[in-house]
Amino acid sequence: MTTKRILAALLAAVLALSLAACGGGTEDTPEEESVSPGVAVQVQEIGADTIYTENTVSGQLLAEDQSTIMVAVSAKCTAVYAEAGDEVKAGDMLCTLDLGSTLASQNAASISYRSAAQSYSDQAAVFEKQIALTEKNVRDLKELYEIGAASQLEIDQAELQLQTAIAQRNSTLSQLEASMQNALSNVEQLDTVLENVDARGNVIAPSSGTLVTMNATEGGYISNTAPVAVIDGAEQMKAVVQVSEALVPKLSAGDTADVSVSAANQSFEATIRSVERAANMQTRLYTVTLSLPSDTDGLLAGMFADVTFHTDVSENTIVVPTEAVLTRGETQYVFVVENDTAKYVEVSTGLTGNGVTEVLTGLSAGQQLVTVGQAYLNDGDPVRIVSGGDAPAETAEENPESGEAAAPEGGQGE
């Protein structure tokens, strides 16, 4: 009897536990977690653009048309027409100097040069005719010799005459050329002395601007070691920078560059006017001069400027954000998205610009390039495209202000 009671109690306990387990499974089992559709990434549509290498150097602003007027002789000033601080125009008379003897010397030197040049030209023509006749005589005698109508002695004498005529021509023309060059040197020297001075001794302004220095006084004498006047065309400025031997072969007059002047809080595009092809003896650097826009306000001579040159330009090429390109050993690769799946693509790269890189092979326009999250991908991984957080890509496309990463402008650094 006791054994039956014990068995009944055990069966009842087992039944109760079974019922409790069934009820608990229905009420307390947590919901199954949703399966993630893939690795979250941001993408950008690949397109063709322009990329270039950027080289930034520092330089200085100078007055575009600053003119220093020198007269390399001492002379008396007989009249003054402007004073420091005046605005002058190109061609205005600034003062008159008593340069009668110097002007007469310049005129005489010019006449002497023209005479020497004419004499050289006349003598050269005479000798050319004489030598042409002598050469013809030699040819004729050789033809006669072939038929027995002339002797070898006659040919030898004619050839000697030809050699004598050539030697005489060379000697005479050499002397005449030396005389002509001497006269030209005198003219150039006097032209330098009288640069910006007209035939009546008036000192002429070579450019428009502000007369910042005027050393001529009526009745006084000007020195050959100090400027008569200095004109500062400050409204038009230029930038002057020094560049290395590696950069200078890539620059040419007419190229453009970006200029930033922090003191004036100005940034603008400038044009290269000249590139020196001889290095400074001390610095071994090359001078590059750029013309600045005339409508830029606030620029003053002496301000510092940062000039960015764009070199090694590649146009209509595939350009991607640099961070999208991954490297493993010597292999460069990216990930693109096709049918919500990551695809591993090996690439070769070219130029590197401001945060962007040129891709030479491996990619084509229109593909979806992974720009964020690529470091966590393997080939064939499912991906979920997001933008600026967890918003779906299609939401960002409908709202342009949602923060969707834009395609690069191509390394222009704008």
Legacy VTK file of the C-alpha trace (Angstrom):
# vtk DataFile Version 3.0
C-alpha trace
ASCII
DATASET POLYDATA
POINTS 414 float
0.000 0.000 0.000
2.771 2.340 0.896
4.604 1.567 -2.343
1.533 2.440 -4.454
1.187 5.782 -2.704
4.822 6.659 -3.378
4.496 5.778 -7.099
1.326 7.873 -7.423
3.045 10.874 -5.853
6.005 10.604 -8.206
3.719 10.418 -11.260
1.786 13.477 -10.083
5.035 15.453 -9.633
6.287 14.507 -13.098
2.930 15.544 -14.653
2.991 18.887 -12.852
6.500 19.618 -14.017
5.538 18.753 -17.610
2.526 21.060 -17.543
4.594 23.876 -16.045
7.219 23.474 -18.730
4.614 23.580 -21.516
2.998 26.709 -20.127
6.315 28.491 -19.593
7.388 27.829 -23.178
4.347 29.624 -24.460
4.666 32.690 -22.267
8.376 33.306 -21.600
10.340 32.341 -24.783
11.908 35.581 -26.258
11.266 36.532 -29.878
13.934 35.437 -32.320
16.331 38.248 -33.323
16.015 39.543 -36.936
18.876 38.532 -39.237
21.014 41.495 -40.521
20.764 41.866 -44.329
24.524 42.632 -44.703
27.445 44.907 -43.846
26.445 48.578 -43.702
28.374 50.633 -46.293
28.227 53.974 -48.050
28.703 54.113 -51.811
29.376 56.637 -54.530
28.714 56.390 -58.232
31.964 56.373 -60.197
32.366 59.061 -62.870
34.999 60.630 -65.125
36.595 63.890 -64.022
39.830 65.915 -64.074
42.673 65.472 -61.599
46.018 67.173 -61.181
48.972 67.340 -58.822
49.083 70.369 -56.515
52.298 72.201 -55.529
52.029 75.119 -53.083
54.801 77.679 -52.542
54.902 81.013 -50.703
55.743 84.325 -52.332
55.129 88.045 -52.134
52.903 90.628 -53.787
54.557 93.480 -55.652
53.214 96.497 -57.494
52.548 95.432 -61.070
53.818 98.593 -62.743
56.345 100.017 -60.319
58.726 102.036 -62.472
62.055 103.410 -61.319
63.238 106.190 -63.647
67.013 106.621 -63.785
69.131 109.005 -65.875
72.726 107.773 -65.854
74.291 111.246 -66.103
74.266 114.246 -63.810
72.058 116.985 -65.247
70.378 120.226 -64.250
66.604 120.224 -63.880
65.012 123.188 -65.661
61.341 122.481 -64.936
59.180 120.190 -62.712
55.600 119.268 -63.586
54.629 116.807 -60.806
55.393 116.074 -57.189
55.328 113.052 -54.885
51.782 111.855 -54.216
50.396 112.926 -57.590
48.548 110.478 -59.819
50.198 110.380 -63.230
49.404 108.673 -66.525
51.756 106.919 -68.908
53.234 109.549 -71.257
52.932 112.473 -68.802
55.944 114.805 -68.530
57.439 114.725 -65.035
60.291 117.211 -65.436
62.734 118.652 -67.995
66.497 118.130 -67.807
69.304 120.003 -69.524
70.682 117.110 -71.567
71.741 118.983 -74.703
75.255 117.502 -74.954
74.061 113.976 -74.110
71.261 114.154 -76.654
73.742 115.397 -79.263
76.060 112.473 -78.435
73.164 110.072 -78.796
72.273 111.506 -82.194
75.903 111.308 -83.347
76.208 107.724 -82.146
73.046 106.785 -84.015
74.370 108.345 -87.232
77.706 106.550 -86.778
75.981 103.205 -86.292
73.773 103.624 -89.340
76.831 104.572 -91.424
78.814 101.540 -90.195
75.907 99.208 -90.879
75.448 100.585 -94.393
79.182 100.273 -95.123
79.166 96.663 -93.961
76.184 95.867 -96.154
77.694 97.577 -99.232
81.097 95.898 -98.861
79.518 92.486 -98.301
77.573 92.854 -101.567
80.705 93.864 -103.497
82.688 90.908 -102.200
79.900 88.451 -102.930
79.802 89.553 -106.581
83.599 89.395 -106.875
83.763 85.914 -105.360
80.886 84.676 -107.542
82.765 85.833 -110.714
86.024 84.241 -109.531
84.269 80.944 -108.804
82.706 81.005 -112.277
86.130 81.614 -113.813
87.520 78.535 -112.028
84.634 76.364 -113.258
85.038 77.626 -116.854
88.784 76.926 -116.865
88.204 73.389 -115.598
85.727 72.765 -118.424
88.230 74.143 -120.971
90.978 72.002 -119.466
88.833 68.916 -120.159
88.884 69.697 -123.898
92.510 70.821 -123.926
91.780 74.549 -124.245
93.265 75.590 -120.848
96.279 74.566 -118.785
96.524 73.392 -115.184
98.620 76.478 -114.431
95.727 78.741 -115.421
93.369 76.759 -113.143
95.838 77.017 -110.232
96.144 80.777 -110.690
92.342 81.195 -110.785
91.911 79.136 -107.599
94.577 81.241 -105.881
92.663 84.391 -106.876
89.498 82.861 -105.381
91.208 82.070 -102.084
92.673 85.582 -101.958
89.256 87.160 -102.590
87.652 85.073 -99.825
90.389 85.949 -97.335
90.125 89.652 -98.229
86.344 89.540 -97.805
86.581 87.890 -94.411
89.208 90.323 -93.143
87.431 93.459 -94.392
83.989 92.419 -93.177
85.405 91.448 -89.797
86.824 94.952 -89.365
83.595 96.569 -90.534
81.560 94.374 -88.164
83.764 95.362 -85.225
83.253 99.025 -86.115
79.507 98.509 -86.418
79.288 96.697 -83.054
81.273 99.448 -81.368
78.886 102.085 -82.748
75.908 99.979 -81.656
77.339 99.665 -78.153
77.607 103.459 -77.933
74.008 103.838 -79.062
72.725 101.285 -76.558
74.685 102.872 -73.744
73.261 106.314 -74.498
69.782 104.841 -74.974
70.047 103.410 -71.458
71.130 106.788 -70.125
68.211 108.475 -71.857
65.555 105.814 -71.280
62.208 107.553 -70.605
63.636 110.847 -71.876
62.375 112.383 -75.123
64.329 114.341 -77.724
63.774 117.628 -75.844
65.028 116.366 -72.471
61.579 115.777 -70.955
61.373 112.863 -68.505
58.286 110.842 -69.467
56.220 108.603 -67.142
56.498 105.032 -68.521
53.351 103.883 -66.703
50.310 105.147 -64.854
50.121 105.206 -61.063
51.123 107.144 -57.977
54.315 109.186 -58.035
55.787 107.907 -54.758
59.240 109.476 -55.195
60.260 112.690 -56.985
63.889 113.785 -56.575
63.994 116.461 -59.286
63.699 120.081 -58.171
63.646 123.082 -60.488
67.126 124.620 -60.695
68.705 121.648 -58.919
70.794 118.782 -60.244
69.788 115.149 -60.459
72.347 112.456 -59.662
73.246 109.507 -61.844
73.102 107.223 -58.778
69.585 108.018 -57.506
66.236 107.696 -59.332
64.662 110.820 -60.744
61.244 109.414 -59.850
59.458 106.201 -58.805
55.903 105.403 -59.939
53.903 102.772 -58.104
50.994 101.337 -60.076
49.531 99.835 -56.904
46.063 99.213 -58.315
47.462 96.326 -60.337
49.512 93.757 -58.428
51.661 90.759 -59.281
52.829 87.773 -57.253
56.459 86.640 -57.343
57.468 83.205 -56.046
60.557 80.990 -56.131
60.196 77.354 -57.252
62.498 74.340 -57.314
64.230 72.791 -60.302
61.794 69.857 -60.108
58.756 72.113 -60.532
59.983 74.737 -63.003
59.932 72.478 -66.125
56.208 71.888 -65.547
55.285 75.605 -65.573
54.713 77.800 -68.626
53.535 81.340 -69.288
49.756 81.363 -69.647
49.140 78.566 -67.126
46.833 79.357 -64.208
47.389 78.933 -60.465
45.382 79.492 -57.275
46.549 82.368 -55.056
45.590 82.900 -51.424
46.429 86.127 -49.544
45.517 85.609 -45.888
46.248 89.214 -44.849
43.566 90.453 -47.268
41.323 87.383 -46.795
41.332 86.908 -50.565
41.612 83.837 -52.811
41.568 83.998 -56.595
42.995 82.567 -59.809
46.120 84.127 -61.342
47.955 83.659 -64.638
51.659 82.876 -64.977
53.291 85.742 -66.859
56.898 84.586 -66.914
59.094 81.699 -65.769
62.802 82.408 -65.361
64.976 79.704 -66.904
68.099 80.679 -64.942
68.314 79.891 -61.232
69.233 82.420 -58.562
72.929 81.932 -57.821
72.417 81.963 -54.030
69.140 80.053 -53.586
69.276 77.862 -56.731
65.563 78.569 -57.147
63.700 79.899 -60.197
61.539 83.036 -60.199
57.928 82.768 -61.390
55.812 85.913 -61.849
51.995 85.822 -61.927
49.538 88.517 -63.015
46.698 89.024 -60.525
43.102 90.024 -61.367
42.708 93.798 -61.569
39.364 93.732 -59.731
40.729 92.210 -56.482
40.437 94.664 -53.583
42.563 94.975 -50.458
45.897 93.860 -51.917
49.004 95.801 -50.932
52.608 95.527 -52.068
54.618 93.417 -49.629
51.810 91.059 -48.575
52.618 87.350 -48.488
50.769 84.955 -50.793
50.436 81.174 -51.072
50.463 80.076 -54.716
49.215 76.608 -55.698
50.308 75.338 -59.103
48.329 72.571 -60.825
50.613 70.222 -62.744
50.429 66.792 -64.387
46.797 67.258 -65.392
44.769 64.208 -66.436
41.354 64.927 -67.978
38.283 62.724 -68.481
39.648 60.003 -66.229
38.193 57.881 -63.408
38.647 59.748 -60.114
37.728 58.259 -56.710
38.193 59.261 -53.056
41.664 58.200 -51.941
40.328 56.439 -48.813
38.288 54.090 -51.006
41.496 52.483 -52.342
42.893 49.737 -50.093
46.359 48.189 -50.238
47.615 44.704 -49.482
51.321 44.354 -50.170
51.825 45.729 -53.679
48.190 45.128 -54.638
45.662 47.980 -54.690
41.984 47.157 -54.640
38.491 48.532 -54.012
35.027 47.130 -53.415
32.019 47.864 -55.594
28.413 46.877 -54.962
26.550 44.725 -57.457
23.099 43.286 -56.583
23.592 44.109 -52.860
26.839 42.127 -52.857
30.409 43.335 -52.346
32.741 42.667 -55.272
36.536 42.778 -54.866
38.249 44.671 -57.743
41.990 45.114 -58.197
42.971 48.519 -59.614
46.023 50.466 -60.774
46.290 54.135 -59.852
47.822 57.265 -61.358
47.828 60.849 -60.093
46.898 61.749 -56.528
45.209 65.094 -55.901
43.536 66.781 -52.958
41.932 63.741 -51.291
41.267 61.968 -54.586
43.116 59.406 -56.709
43.101 58.595 -60.412
42.216 54.968 -61.224
43.781 53.821 -64.488
42.402 50.264 -64.695
39.748 48.164 -62.986
36.822 50.572 -62.741
34.381 52.169 -65.144
31.886 55.018 -64.897
28.523 54.140 -63.385
29.705 51.499 -60.905
28.793 51.835 -57.218
32.050 52.291 -55.283
32.174 51.574 -51.532
33.600 54.661 -49.805
32.790 53.849 -46.151
32.934 50.369 -44.620
35.214 48.849 -47.257
37.778 47.751 -44.645
35.221 45.260 -43.200
34.330 43.595 -46.495
35.297 40.388 -48.221
34.480 39.440 -51.773
30.875 38.208 -51.977
29.695 39.668 -48.651
26.066 40.866 -48.607
25.918 44.633 -48.041
23.352 47.171 -46.891
23.771 50.657 -48.401
23.324 53.474 -45.875
24.055 57.199 -45.992
25.154 59.625 -43.276
24.105 57.187 -40.511
21.514 54.433 -40.908
19.192 56.107 -43.419
18.577 54.007 -46.549
20.304 55.215 -49.700
17.009 55.785 -51.482
15.940 58.253 -48.756
19.085 60.280 -49.294
18.480 60.386 -53.055
14.988 61.769 -52.497
16.329 64.458 -50.137
19.528 66.062 -51.452
20.136 67.760 -48.067
20.341 64.442 -46.174
24.140 64.362 -46.264
24.776 61.904 -49.107
28.484 61.944 -49.955
28.917 63.732 -53.289
31.127 62.593 -56.146
34.578 64.256 -56.052
35.185 67.326 -58.136
38.407 65.801 -59.453
41.181 66.982 -57.190
40.772 70.676 -57.867
40.800 71.465 -54.180
37.880 73.810 -54.571
LINES 1 415
414 0 1 2 3 4 5 6 7 8 9 10 11 12 13 14 15 16 17 18 19 20 21 22 23 24 25 26 27 28 29 30 31 32 33 34 35 36 37 38 39 40 41 42 43 44 45 46 47 48 49 50 51 52 53 54 55 56 57 58 59 60 61 62 63 64 65 66 67 68 69 70 71 72 73 74 75 76 77 78 79 80 81 82 83 84 85 86 87 88 89 90 91 92 93 94 95 96 97 98 99 100 101 102 103 104 105 106 107 108 109 110 111 112 113 114 115 116 117 118 119 120 121 122 123 124 125 126 127 128 129 130 131 132 133 134 135 136 137 138 139 140 141 142 143 144 145 146 147 148 149 150 151 152 153 154 155 156 157 158 159 160 161 162 163 164 165 166 167 168 169 170 171 172 173 174 175 176 177 178 179 180 181 182 183 184 185 186 187 188 189 190 191 192 193 194 195 196 197 198 199 200 201 202 203 204 205 206 207 208 209 210 211 212 213 214 215 216 217 218 219 220 221 222 223 224 225 226 227 228 229 230 231 232 233 234 235 236 237 238 239 240 241 242 243 244 245 246 247 248 249 250 251 252 253 254 255 256 257 258 259 260 261 262 263 264 265 266 267 268 269 270 271 272 273 274 275 276 277 278 279 280 281 282 283 284 285 286 287 288 289 290 291 292 293 294 295 296 297 298 299 300 301 302 303 304 305 306 307 308 309 310 311 312 313 314 315 316 317 318 319 320 321 322 323 324 325 326 327 328 329 330 331 332 333 334 335 336 337 338 339 340 341 342 343 344 345 346 347 348 349 350 351 352 353 354 355 356 357 358 359 360 361 362 363 364 365 366 367 368 369 370 371 372 373 374 375 376 377 378 379 380 381 382 383 384 385 386 387 388 389 390 391 392 393 394 395 396 397 398 399 400 401 402 403 404 405 406 407 408 409 410 411 412 413
